[in-house]
């Protein structure tokens, strides 16, 4: 029996990870195991049952397989997304039961107890059957271990339940120790249904089944045919057959007769290419390794990744929320390619092959703001492969990604964020990718006015400087295009393309045409250029639909021009007016920590001399209020690690304030000492140390780089990584 961490020295970074954080308050995290950037993951599935109505595929808008408050478990899904806002995956459910085989998940489901969740490990007792389930995972294989009591025991594999909006599956029992199959998934955020795709699997069992079978529950007919169909809508169980079964509500089962307590291990290899690749992933990655070995290897991998940042000082809870946040940033983007390098290309017209890592799940509207900057600093090789993946998508699809998921372009959200990420990466000195091809791809997205899926409404934007109310979220989308154009201008300048640099810099400032100097807010204009009426600046809060903005209102978007804060200050009437308007957002409860448009706002006080202490106070307050060591310990949806990246930066005392620009703004670190290991392939130094000296817990008195005064609350990326110690002194 596994005693987690019993052979591992205490208080390694991985030991502080608490995967239960973010499993409540719409955080959409799952508590089960995954390897760093893993394809396979296991999550307890507790969102179908008495507490929230039966879930049959797409009956609810549930984007997560597990909610901490729920109490009824119907299995353990083998592929899952972390911190997303739309339902997808959460399929291939494995469930241990005892007694006679029952195939209705609402009947075989159970309450559960004694949950243990750690990096690379999850366990739970399934009350109804007195079965203990333990789970770990390698990069492409999920490993389950069930401890059964004496008597008849079953392992069910249900392909009819899941979060995805798609339906349809195939299953075949290969032998009394192996099952293979496929589940169709897709239509993320109810988009691109024509691009639904299969996820393939092979399941191997450590003990041969005494009996096995498959089941199928066909749809119910109501027409004339129904009177001749004695089997109409009725589930059928087919015992001891190895025939292939296809359908919607289908599954398979393995049954054992144990005369004493026994354990069964189930290893499930995953692939988005083929059943053969799923089998090879399982064989090459796990093979005959026992549960403890897989767990130890994945734990060690987590510990190695998390140890890239070492923190000293702070409470145990501080370290827990910090390392759990860093853990969450290392889930997505995740690996798409199989062990042999194969992966499905965009549109799935062919199978590609890579020698590196093909990444997927690019929630770029979220992650362009801070997550990729964190990867460039701490995990530059991963970030380089992510950029290469984006450029491959351009080769396959003709466009850079917008919100890519398992080689499906969902076109969810707005803006042209990949350009920002690629420019930011290059300008931080990570240049082992084809920047000329990337630049060509950026220009296509930025300049092609017709049939442009990245930038709808581009004609108005170029000709008028803004999107009109004929477009979705015209103000916020204009701002997104501005930020992308600024990043392109920076890259153009670095590449010596001076005319482009000037052109895109000018385009990046067009938000000014939407600034209402009377309200000191941005507001929408109609096609003839007049202000849209009636205009309510508060409309749009709490994800309410509104005319001007996507997922936000005029207050939450008012400062989302990070590349032109000095220009915004002038529009508002100078430093005092700017600071007063910024403070008003916090005082009037318009600040939304749970969404991206305003998450940089606390740091903007650093642009006003003498007001920097407000940045320090706000960041500290927000960390304490919204990030905690409890299930609801995220402010809301983690957005594939974006909220967690905000926390990691905020606790270290720096923040990448302008997406695309290699610069950080500085606030008070929340640890005594932070040591960031630097990758010698990309950076000269082995590490950078951020430390604080505190006399009282007051305002920052001085900032030093290598012992010399910095005289600024901003530091370039080059100066940071080529320095030795950034010291923050509080008086």
VODODREN-990041 format. One record per residue (C-alpha): residue in one letter; x, y negated, z; residue number from 1. Coordinates in steps of 0.2 Angstrom, whole numbers, padded with zeros to 4 digits, m for minus. Layout:
# VODODREN-990041
  r     px     py     pz    k
  A      X      Y      Z  NUM
...
***
This chain:
# VODODREN-990041
  r     px     py     pz    k
  X   0000   0000   0000    1
  X   0006  m0017  m0005    2
  X   0010  m0030   0009    3
  X   0012  m0045  m0001    4
  X   0029  m0054   0001    5
  X   0034  m0042   0015    6
  X   0051  m0039   0006    7
  X   0053  m0057   0000    8
  X   0061  m0070   0011    9
  X   0049  m0083   0018   10
  X   0045  m0100   0012   11
  X   0050  m0099  m0006   12
  X   0041  m0112  m0017   13
  X   0030  m0098  m0024   14
  X   0025  m0094  m0006   15
  X   0016  m0111  m0004   16
  X   0005  m0108  m0019   17
  X  m0013  m0107  m0014   18
  X  m0024  m0102  m0030   19
  X  m0040  m0105  m0020   20
  X  m0037  m0124  m0022   21
  X  m0048  m0131  m0036   22
  X  m0060  m0116  m0036   23
  X  m0074  m0128  m0029   24
  X  m0080  m0146  m0033   25
  X  m0079  m0142  m0052   26
  X  m0060  m0140  m0051   27
  X  m0063  m0125  m0063   28
  X  m0047  m0116  m0057   29
  X  m0048  m0097  m0054   30
  X  m0039  m0088  m0039   31
  X  m0033  m0072  m0048   32
  X  m0016  m0068  m0055   33
  X  m0007  m0075  m0070   34
  X   0011  m0075  m0076   35
  X   0018  m0093  m0080   36
  X   0010  m0098  m0096   37
  X   0002  m0080  m0097   38
  X  m0010  m0074  m0110   39
  X  m0018  m0061  m0099   40
  X  m0025  m0067  m0082   41
  X  m0037  m0059  m0070   42
  X  m0051  m0068  m0061   43
  X  m0065  m0062  m0050   44
  X  m0081  m0065  m0059   45
  X  m0094  m0072  m0047   46
  X  m0105  m0083  m0058   47
  X  m0118  m0070  m0062   48
  X  m0130  m0066  m0048   49
  X  m0143  m0070  m0036   50
  X  m0135  m0087  m0030   51
  X  m0136  m0095  m0047   52
  X  m0148  m0085  m0058   53
  X  m0143  m0071  m0069   54
  X  m0129  m0076  m0081   55
  X  m0131  m0069  m0098   56
  X  m0118  m0075  m0109   57
  X  m0122  m0094  m0113   58
  X  m0137  m0096  m0101   59
  X  m0128  m0110  m0091   60
  X  m0115  m0123  m0094   61
  X  m0102  m0114  m0083   62
  X  m0084  m0117  m0088   63
  X  m0076  m0106  m0074   64
  X  m0078  m0087  m0070   65
  X  m0077  m0090  m0051   66
  X  m0085  m0103  m0039   67
  X  m0078  m0102  m0021   68
  X  m0096  m0104  m0013   69
  X  m0103  m0090  m0023   70
  X  m0105  m0073  m0015   71
  X  m0109  m0060  m0028   72
  X  m0096  m0052  m0038   73
  X  m0099  m0042  m0055   74
  X  m0082  m0038  m0060   75
  X  m0064  m0045  m0064   76
  X  m0062  m0054  m0081   77
  X  m0046  m0051  m0090   78
  X  m0044  m0067  m0100   79
  X  m0048  m0084  m0093   80
  X  m0045  m0103  m0094   81
  X  m0040  m0114  m0080   82
  X  m0047  m0131  m0077   83
  X  m0057  m0134  m0093   84
  X  m0074  m0142  m0094   85
  X  m0083  m0130  m0107   86
  X  m0087  m0112  m0106   87
  X  m0075  m0100  m0115   88
  X  m0067  m0083  m0112   89
  X  m0070  m0075  m0095   90
  X  m0073  m0058  m0104   91
  X  m0068  m0040  m0103   92
  X  m0075  m0037  m0085   93
  X  m0068  m0022  m0075   94
  X  m0078  m0017  m0060   95
  X  m0075  m0002  m0048   96
  X  m0091   0006  m0041   97
  X  m0095   0022  m0031   98
  X  m0109   0035  m0033   99
  X  m0120   0037  m0048  100
  X  m0115   0026  m0064  101
  X  m0125   0010  m0064  102
  X  m0123  m0001  m0080  103
  X  m0133  m0016  m0075  104
  X  m0121  m0029  m0068  105
  X  m0135  m0037  m0057  106
  X  m0138  m0020  m0049  107
  X  m0120  m0014  m0048  108
  X  m0113  m0031  m0042  109
  X  m0108  m0033  m0024  110
  X  m0104  m0046  m0010  111
  X  m0086  m0046  m0006  112
  X  m0074  m0051   0008  113
  X  m0056  m0052   0014  114
  X  m0050  m0062  m0001  115
  X  m0031  m0064  m0002  116
  X  m0024  m0076  m0016  117
  X  m0006  m0079  m0019  118
  X   0005  m0083  m0034  119
  X   0004  m0067  m0045  120
  X  m0007  m0058  m0033  121
  X  m0026  m0057  m0028  122
  X  m0035  m0044  m0018  123
  X  m0053  m0042  m0011  124
  X  m0064  m0029  m0003  125
  X  m0080  m0025  m0013  126
  X  m0092  m0023   0001  127
  X  m0105  m0012  m0007  128
  X  m0093   0002  m0011  129
  X  m0080   0000   0002  130
  X  m0067  m0002  m0012  131
  X  m0051  m0013  m0011  132
  X  m0046  m0021  m0027  133
  X  m0029  m0028  m0030  134
  X  m0023  m0037  m0045  135
  X  m0007  m0044  m0053  136
  X  m0002  m0048  m0071  137
  X   0013  m0049  m0083  138
  X   0012  m0061  m0097  139
  X   0001  m0051  m0108  140
  X  m0005  m0037  m0097  141
  X  m0017  m0037  m0082  142
  X  m0014  m0024  m0069  143
  X  m0028  m0019  m0057  144
  X  m0027  m0006  m0043  145
  X  m0042   0001  m0034  146
  X  m0042   0010  m0018  147
  X  m0058   0022  m0018  148
  X  m0065   0031  m0003  149
  X  m0069   0050  m0005  150
  X  m0083   0055  m0017  151
  X  m0088   0049  m0034  152
  X  m0079   0034  m0040  153
  X  m0081   0024  m0056  154
  X  m0072   0011  m0066  155
  X  m0084   0001  m0077  156
  X  m0078  m0010  m0092  157
  X  m0092  m0022  m0097  158
  X  m0091  m0031  m0113  159
  X  m0108  m0039  m0112  160
  X  m0105  m0052  m0099  161
  X  m0094  m0067  m0100  162
  X  m0093  m0086  m0101  163
  X  m0091  m0087  m0120  164
  X  m0105  m0093  m0131  165
  X  m0101  m0080  m0143  166
  X  m0108  m0062  m0143  167
  X  m0103  m0045  m0150  168
  X  m0090  m0032  m0146  169
  X  m0083  m0015  m0150  170
  X  m0077  m0001  m0138  171
  X  m0070   0016  m0140  172
  X  m0064   0029  m0127  173
  X  m0047   0035  m0135  174
  X  m0044   0049  m0121  175
  X  m0048   0052  m0103  176
  X  m0034   0039  m0099  177
  X  m0036   0026  m0112  178
  X  m0050   0014  m0119  179
  X  m0048   0001  m0133  180
  X  m0059  m0012  m0140  181
  X  m0063  m0030  m0144  182
  X  m0074  m0044  m0138  183
  X  m0079  m0059  m0149  184
  X  m0076  m0076  m0141  185
  X  m0077  m0094  m0147  186
  X  m0089  m0109  m0149  187
  X  m0080  m0119  m0136  188
  X  m0090  m0134  m0131  189
  X  m0103  m0127  m0143  190
  X  m0091  m0133  m0157  191
  X  m0085  m0123  m0172  192
  X  m0096  m0108  m0171  193
  X  m0090  m0102  m0188  194
  X  m0072  m0100  m0181  195
  X  m0077  m0087  m0168  196
  X  m0063  m0075  m0166  197
  X  m0059  m0058  m0157  198
  X  m0049  m0054  m0142  199
  X  m0042  m0036  m0143  200
  X  m0037  m0025  m0128  201
  X  m0031  m0008  m0123  202
  X  m0034  m0001  m0106  203
  X  m0024   0013  m0098  204
  X  m0028   0022  m0082  205
  X  m0016   0030  m0070  206
  X  m0027   0045  m0067  207
  X  m0037   0055  m0080  208
  X  m0055   0053  m0079  209
  X  m0066   0068  m0074  210
  X  m0080   0061  m0085  211
  X  m0081   0046  m0096  212
  X  m0093   0038  m0108  213
  X  m0100   0022  m0117  214
  X  m0116   0012  m0115  215
  X  m0126   0001  m0126  216
  X  m0141  m0010  m0123  217
  X  m0149  m0015  m0139  218
  X  m0159  m0031  m0142  219
  X  m0178  m0029  m0140  220
  X  m0189  m0029  m0155  221
  X  m0206  m0037  m0155  222
  X  m0212  m0033  m0173  223
  X  m0221  m0019  m0180  224
  X  m0206  m0008  m0179  225
  X  m0206  m0008  m0160  226
  X  m0221   0004  m0159  227
  X  m0210   0018  m0167  228
  X  m0195   0013  m0156  229
  X  m0195   0023  m0140  230
  X  m0178   0016  m0137  231
  X  m0183  m0002  m0140  232
  X  m0172  m0013  m0128  233
  X  m0167   0002  m0117  234
  X  m0150   0005  m0112  235
  X  m0142   0021  m0118  236
  X  m0128   0030  m0110  237
  X  m0117   0042  m0121  238
  X  m0107   0054  m0110  239
  X  m0090   0061  m0115  240
  X  m0089   0053  m0132  241
  X  m0075   0046  m0141  242
  X  m0085   0038  m0155  243
  X  m0084   0019  m0158  244
  X  m0098   0009  m0151  245
  X  m0102  m0009  m0157  246
  X  m0115  m0021  m0151  247
  X  m0118  m0035  m0139  248
  X  m0122  m0028  m0122  249
  X  m0110  m0013  m0122  250
  X  m0097  m0005  m0111  251
  X  m0088   0010  m0105  252
  X  m0085   0020  m0089  253
  X  m0072   0032  m0081  254
  X  m0079   0043  m0067  255
  X  m0068   0052  m0054  256
  X  m0072   0065  m0041  257
  X  m0060   0062  m0026  258
  X  m0059   0073  m0011  259
  X  m0050   0060  m0001  260
  X  m0045   0042  m0003  261
  X  m0036   0038  m0019  262
  X  m0030   0024  m0029  263
  X  m0032   0021  m0048  264
  X  m0022   0008  m0058  265
  X  m0029   0000  m0073  266
  X  m0017  m0009  m0085  267
  X  m0025  m0019  m0099  268
  X  m0015  m0026  m0113  269
  X  m0022  m0041  m0122  270
  X  m0019  m0047  m0140  271
  X  m0027  m0060  m0152  272
  X  m0020  m0051  m0167  273
  X  m0025  m0032  m0166  274
  X  m0028  m0017  m0155  275
  X  m0011  m0010  m0160  276
  X  m0002  m0026  m0154  277
  X  m0012  m0025  m0138  278
  X  m0006  m0007  m0135  279
  X   0012  m0013  m0139  280
  X   0011  m0027  m0127  281
  X   0006  m0015  m0114  282
  X   0019  m0003  m0118  283
  X   0034  m0015  m0120  284
  X   0029  m0027  m0106  285
  X   0023  m0015  m0092  286
  X   0024   0003  m0098  287
  X   0026   0015  m0083  288
  X   0030   0001  m0070  289
  X   0019   0003  m0055  290
  X   0009  m0011  m0047  291
  X   0022  m0017  m0035  292
  X   0035  m0019  m0048  293
  X   0024  m0029  m0060  294
  X   0019  m0040  m0045  295
  X   0037  m0043  m0039  296
  X   0043  m0047  m0057  297
  X   0029  m0060  m0059  298
  X   0032  m0067  m0042  299
  X   0050  m0069  m0046  300
  X   0046  m0078  m0062  301
  X   0034  m0090  m0053  302
  X   0047  m0093  m0040  303
  X   0061  m0097  m0053  304
  X   0049  m0109  m0062  305
  X   0043  m0118  m0046  306
  X   0060  m0119  m0039  307
  X   0065  m0131  m0053  308
  X   0058  m0144  m0040  309
  X   0064  m0143  m0022  310
  X   0056  m0153  m0009  311
  X   0061  m0157   0009  312
  X   0051  m0165   0023  313
  X   0033  m0166   0023  314
  X   0020  m0154   0031  315
  X   0016  m0137   0026  316
  X   0000  m0143   0018  317
  X   0010  m0156   0008  318
  X   0021  m0142   0001  319
  X   0006  m0131  m0002  320
  X  m0004  m0145  m0012  321
  X   0012  m0149  m0021  322
  X   0018  m0132  m0027  323
  X   0000  m0127  m0031  324
  X  m0002  m0142  m0042  325
  X   0015  m0138  m0050  326
  X   0008  m0120  m0052  327
  X  m0007  m0126  m0061  328
  X   0003  m0136  m0073  329
  X   0012  m0120  m0078  330
  X  m0004  m0111  m0084  331
  X  m0008  m0121  m0100  332
  X  m0003  m0122  m0113  333
  X   0000  m0104  m0113  334
  X   0007  m0090  m0124  335
  X  m0002  m0085  m0139  336
  X   0010  m0074  m0148  337
  X   0012  m0055  m0145  338
  X   0028  m0046  m0139  339
  X   0033  m0044  m0157  340
  X   0031  m0062  m0161  341
  X   0015  m0061  m0171  342
  X   0000  m0073  m0168  343
  X  m0015  m0078  m0178  344
  X  m0013  m0094  m0188  345
  X  m0026  m0108  m0188  346
  X  m0041  m0103  m0197  347
  X  m0035  m0085  m0196  348
  X  m0031  m0083  m0214  349
  X  m0015  m0074  m0210  350
  X  m0004  m0068  m0196  351
  X   0011  m0079  m0192  352
  X   0027  m0073  m0183  353
  X   0038  m0083  m0171  354
  X   0055  m0080  m0164  355
  X   0051  m0092  m0149  356
  X   0034  m0095  m0141  357
  X   0019  m0100  m0150  358
  X   0008  m0110  m0137  359
  X  m0010  m0113  m0137  360
  X  m0024  m0122  m0127  361
  X  m0019  m0140  m0130  362
  X  m0031  m0151  m0121  363
  X  m0022  m0166  m0127  364
  X  m0035  m0180  m0123  365
  X  m0030  m0175  m0105  366
  X  m0012  m0169  m0106  367
  X  m0005  m0183  m0116  368
  X  m0005  m0194  m0101  369
  X   0006  m0185  m0089  370
  X   0008  m0166  m0091  371
  X   0019  m0166  m0106  372
  X   0030  m0179  m0099  373
  X   0032  m0168  m0084  374
  X   0036  m0153  m0095  375
  X   0049  m0164  m0104  376
  X   0058  m0169  m0088  377
  X   0057  m0152  m0079  378
  X   0054  m0139  m0092  379
  X   0061  m0146  m0109  380
  X   0063  m0130  m0118  381
  X   0045  m0126  m0115  382
  X   0040  m0143  m0121  383
  X   0051  m0141  m0136  384
  X   0042  m0125  m0141  385
  X   0025  m0134  m0138  386
  X   0030  m0147  m0150  387
  X   0036  m0134  m0163  388
  X   0019  m0125  m0160  389
  X   0010  m0142  m0165  390
  X   0020  m0144  m0180  391
  X   0016  m0126  m0185  392
  X  m0002  m0130  m0183  393
  X   0000  m0144  m0195  394
  X   0009  m0132  m0208  395
  X  m0006  m0121  m0206  396
  X  m0021  m0133  m0205  397
  X  m0015  m0149  m0213  398
  X  m0017  m0158  m0197  399
  X  m0009  m0160  m0180  400
  X  m0020  m0152  m0166  401
  X  m0033  m0162  m0156  402
  X  m0040  m0149  m0144  403
  X  m0033  m0132  m0150  404
  X  m0039  m0116  m0142  405
  X  m0032  m0099  m0147  406
  X  m0029  m0105  m0165  407
  X  m0046  m0113  m0166  408
  X  m0047  m0132  m0168  409
  X  m0061  m0137  m0158  410
  X  m0060  m0156  m0162  411
  X  m0067  m0159  m0144  412
  X  m0064  m0176  m0137  413
  X  m0058  m0191  m0147  414
  X  m0041  m0199  m0152  415
  X  m0025  m0193  m0160  416
  X  m0016  m0187  m0145  417
  X  m0003  m0175  m0152  418
  X   0006  m0190  m0160  419
  X   0009  m0197  m0143  420
  X   0016  m0181  m0136  421
  X   0028  m0178  m0150  422
  X   0034  m0196  m0150  423
  X   0036  m0196  m0131  424
  X   0046  m0179  m0132  425
  X   0058  m0185  m0145  426
  X   0061  m0202  m0136  427
  X   0066  m0192  m0120  428
  X   0080  m0184  m0130  429
  X   0072  m0167  m0134  430
  X   0075  m0167  m0153  431
  X   0077  m0149  m0158  432
  X   0062  m0149  m0169  433
  X   0058  m0156  m0187  434
  X   0055  m0174  m0182  435
  X   0053  m0179  m0200  436
  X   0039  m0167  m0203  437
  X   0031  m0172  m0187  438
  X   0032  m0190  m0192  439
  X   0024  m0186  m0209  440
  X   0010  m0177  m0200  441
  X   0008  m0192  m0189  442
  X   0006  m0204  m0203  443
  X  m0007  m0193  m0212  444
  X  m0017  m0193  m0196  445
  X  m0015  m0212  m0194  446
  X  m0018  m0218  m0212  447
  X  m0029  m0206  m0221  448
  X  m0046  m0215  m0221  449
  X  m0057  m0202  m0229  450
  X  m0061  m0184  m0222  451
  X  m0050  m0187  m0207  452
  X  m0055  m0175  m0193  453
  X  m0042  m0183  m0181  454
  X  m0048  m0201  m0183  455
  X  m0066  m0203  m0187  456
  X  m0070  m0221  m0191  457
  X  m0052  m0225  m0196  458
  X  m0058  m0236  m0210  459
  X  m0067  m0248  m0198  460
  X  m0052  m0247  m0187  461
  X  m0039  m0252  m0200  462
  X  m0050  m0265  m0208  463
  X  m0058  m0273  m0193  464
  X  m0047  m0268  m0179  465
  X  m0060  m0258  m0170  466
  X  m0073  m0245  m0171  467
  X  m0091  m0251  m0172  468
  X  m0106  m0244  m0163  469
  X  m0109  m0233  m0178  470
  X  m0096  m0222  m0171  471
  X  m0095  m0212  m0155  472
  X  m0087  m0220  m0140  473
  X  m0081  m0235  m0151  474
  X  m0072  m0245  m0137  475
  X  m0063  m0230  m0129  476
  X  m0059  m0222  m0146  477
  X  m0052  m0239  m0152  478
  X  m0041  m0239  m0136  479
  X  m0035  m0221  m0140  480
  X  m0030  m0225  m0158  481
  X  m0021  m0240  m0151  482
  X  m0011  m0229  m0139  483
  X  m0007  m0217  m0153  484
  X  m0002  m0231  m0164  485
  X   0010  m0238  m0151  486
  X   0018  m0221  m0149  487
  X   0020  m0220  m0168  488
  X   0028  m0237  m0168  489
  X   0041  m0232  m0155  490
  X   0046  m0216  m0165  491
  X   0046  m0226  m0181  492
  X   0058  m0238  m0173  493
  X   0069  m0224  m0167  494
  X   0070  m0216  m0184  495
  X   0074  m0233  m0192  496
  X   0058  m0235  m0201  497
  X   0056  m0254  m0196  498
  X   0041  m0258  m0207  499
  X   0031  m0244  m0200  500
  X   0036  m0249  m0183  501
  X   0030  m0267  m0185  502
  X   0014  m0261  m0194  503
  X   0009  m0249  m0180  504
  X   0014  m0260  m0166  505
  X   0002  m0273  m0173  506
  X  m0012  m0260  m0175  507
  X  m0009  m0255  m0157  508
  X  m0015  m0272  m0151  509
  X  m0032  m0272  m0159  510
  X  m0041  m0268  m0143  511
  X  m0040  m0287  m0140  512
  X  m0054  m0290  m0152  513
  X  m0065  m0281  m0140  514
  X  m0061  m0291  m0125  515
  X  m0075  m0302  m0118  516
  X  m0066  m0316  m0109  517
  X  m0081  m0321  m0099  518
  X  m0083  m0303  m0092  519
  X  m0065  m0300  m0093  520
  X  m0070  m0282  m0099  521
  X  m0069  m0273  m0115  522
  X  m0086  m0271  m0124  523
  X  m0093  m0264  m0140  524
  X  m0096  m0273  m0156  525
  X  m0109  m0269  m0169  526
  X  m0105  m0267  m0188  527
  X  m0107  m0286  m0191  528
  X  m0095  m0290  m0177  529
  X  m0107  m0296  m0165  530
  X  m0107  m0290  m0147  531
  X  m0118  m0275  m0144  532
  X  m0133  m0280  m0133  533
  X  m0139  m0276  m0120  534
  X  m0122  m0272  m0112  535
  X  m0121  m0264  m0095  536
  X  m0103  m0262  m0089  537
  X  m0108  m0249  m0076  538
  X  m0116  m0238  m0089  539
  X  m0106  m0222  m0092  540
  X  m0101  m0218  m0074  541
  X  m0102  m0200  m0069  542
  X  m0101  m0194  m0087  543
  X  m0117  m0203  m0091  544
  X  m0119  m0205  m0110  545
  X  m0117  m0223  m0116  546
  X  m0114  m0233  m0132  547
  X  m0096  m0239  m0129  548
  X  m0086  m0226  m0120  549
  X  m0082  m0208  m0119  550
  X  m0083  m0200  m0102  551
  X  m0082  m0217  m0093  552
  X  m0088  m0235  m0092  553
  X  m0081  m0252  m0096  554
  X  m0073  m0253  m0078  555
  X  m0065  m0236  m0080  556
  X  m0058  m0240  m0097  557
  X  m0054  m0259  m0094  558
  X  m0035  m0256  m0090  559
  X  m0032  m0241  m0102  560
  X  m0020  m0251  m0113  561
  X  m0004  m0245  m0105  562
  X   0007  m0251  m0119  563
  X   0001  m0269  m0118  564
  X  m0002  m0273  m0099  565
  X   0007  m0289  m0101  566
  X  m0004  m0294  m0115  567
  X  m0019  m0289  m0105  568
  X  m0013  m0300  m0091  569
  X  m0013  m0315  m0103  570
  X  m0031  m0311  m0109  571
  X  m0037  m0310  m0091  572
  X  m0029  m0327  m0086  573
  X  m0013  m0322  m0078  574
  X  m0006  m0311  m0064  575
  X  m0019  m0316  m0051  576
  X  m0034  m0314  m0062  577
  X  m0027  m0297  m0068  578
  X  m0024  m0291  m0050  579
  X  m0041  m0297  m0044  580
  X  m0050  m0288  m0058  581
  X  m0040  m0272  m0055  582
  X  m0044  m0273  m0036  583
  X  m0062  m0275  m0040  584
  X  m0062  m0258  m0048  585
  X  m0057  m0250  m0032  586
  X  m0068  m0261  m0021  587
  X  m0083  m0258  m0031  588
  X  m0081  m0239  m0031  589
  X  m0079  m0239  m0050  590
  X  m0062  m0230  m0049  591
  X  m0065  m0212  m0054  592
  X  m0051  m0200  m0048  593
  X  m0059  m0186  m0057  594
  X  m0056  m0191  m0075  595
  X  m0042  m0197  m0086  596
  X  m0045  m0215  m0092  597
  X  m0041  m0224  m0076  598
  X  m0029  m0212  m0067  599
  X  m0014  m0224  m0070  600
  X  m0024  m0238  m0063  601
  X  m0016  m0237  m0045  602
  X   0001  m0239  m0052  603
  X  m0003  m0255  m0062  604
  X  m0001  m0266  m0047  605
  X   0018  m0263  m0050  606
  X   0016  m0275  m0065  607
  X   0012  m0290  m0053  608
  X   0026  m0296  m0043  609
  X   0022  m0296  m0024  610
  X   0008  m0284  m0027  611
  X   0018  m0268  m0028  612
  X   0013  m0263  m0011  613
  X  m0005  m0260  m0017  614
  X   0001  m0247  m0029  615
  X   0010  m0238  m0014  616
  X  m0006  m0239  m0003  617
  X  m0018  m0234  m0017  618
  X  m0008  m0219  m0022  619
  X  m0005  m0213  m0004  620
  X  m0024  m0215   0000  621
  X  m0029  m0206  m0016  622
  X  m0018  m0191  m0013  623
  X  m0024  m0189   0005  624
  X  m0042  m0191   0000  625
  X  m0044  m0180  m0016  626
  X  m0030  m0167  m0015  627
  X  m0031  m0155  m0001  628
  X  m0027  m0138   0005  629
  X  m0045  m0131   0003  630
  X  m0056  m0125  m0011  631
  X  m0062  m0142  m0016  632
  X  m0044  m0149  m0015  633
  X  m0045  m0156  m0032  634
  X  m0055  m0172  m0037  635
  X  m0064  m0162  m0050  636
  X  m0060  m0153  m0066  637
  X  m0041  m0150  m0067  638
  X  m0041  m0152  m0086  639
  X  m0028  m0139  m0089  640
  X  m0016  m0146  m0076  641
  X  m0018  m0165  m0079  642
  X  m0024  m0169  m0062  643
  X  m0011  m0158  m0055  644
  X   0002  m0166  m0065  645
  X  m0004  m0183  m0058  646
  X  m0002  m0176  m0040  647
  X   0016  m0169  m0044  648
  X   0022  m0186  m0050  649
  X   0013  m0196  m0037  650
  X   0021  m0185  m0023  651
  X   0038  m0187  m0031  652
  X   0036  m0206  m0031  653
  X   0037  m0209  m0050  654
  X   0024  m0209  m0064  655
  X   0025  m0210  m0083  656
  X   0015  m0226  m0084  657
  X   0015  m0228  m0103  658
  X   0012  m0213  m0114  659
  X   0025  m0212  m0128  660
  X   0037  m0224  m0119  661
  X   0051  m0215  m0110  662
  X   0049  m0225  m0094  663
  X   0043  m0222  m0076  664
  X   0036  m0233  m0063  665
  X   0041  m0231  m0045  666
  X   0031  m0229  m0029  667
  X   0035  m0221  m0012  668
  X   0039  m0203  m0012  669
  X   0029  m0192   0000  670
  X   0044  m0180   0004  671
  X   0060  m0185   0012  672
  X   0070  m0178  m0003  673
  X   0065  m0171  m0020  674
  X   0078  m0162  m0031  675
  X   0073  m0160  m0049  676
  X   0084  m0147  m0058  677
  X   0089  m0152  m0075  678
  X   0091  m0141  m0090  679
  X   0109  m0142  m0096  680
  X   0104  m0139  m0114  681
  X   0095  m0155  m0114  682
  X   0102  m0166  m0100  683
  X   0120  m0170  m0094  684
  X   0117  m0169  m0076  685
  X   0112  m0154  m0066  686
  X   0099  m0163  m0056  687
  X   0092  m0179  m0050  688
  X   0088  m0183  m0032  689
  X   0074  m0194  m0027  690
  X   0074  m0198  m0008  691
  X   0066  m0210   0004  692
  X   0073  m0219   0019  693
  X   0060  m0224   0031  694
  X   0061  m0236   0046  695
  X   0043  m0238   0048  696
  X   0029  m0232   0036  697
  X   0028  m0248   0027  698
  X   0031  m0256   0010  699
  X   0045  m0253  m0001  700
  X   0059  m0265   0004  701
  X   0073  m0259  m0009  702
  X   0076  m0247  m0023  703
  X   0093  m0240  m0027  704
  X   0100  m0230  m0041  705
  X   0117  m0222  m0037  706
  X   0118  m0234  m0022  707
  X   0116  m0249  m0032  708
  X   0100  m0261  m0032  709
  X   0088  m0257  m0046  710
  X   0079  m0273  m0043  711
  X   0064  m0266  m0053  712
  X   0049  m0255  m0050  713
  X   0052  m0247  m0067  714
  X   0066  m0235  m0073  715
  X   0070  m0228  m0090  716
  X   0070  m0210  m0093  717
  X   0088  m0211  m0098  718
  X   0093  m0220  m0082  719
  X   0084  m0208  m0071  720
  X   0091  m0192  m0079  721
  X   0108  m0199  m0081  722
  X   0108  m0205  m0063  723
  X   0112  m0195  m0047  724
  X   0101  m0202  m0034  725
  X   0085  m0213  m0034  726
  X   0083  m0220  m0016  727
  X   0067  m0228  m0010  728
  X   0069  m0238   0006  729
  X   0054  m0243   0016  730
  X   0055  m0256   0029  731
***
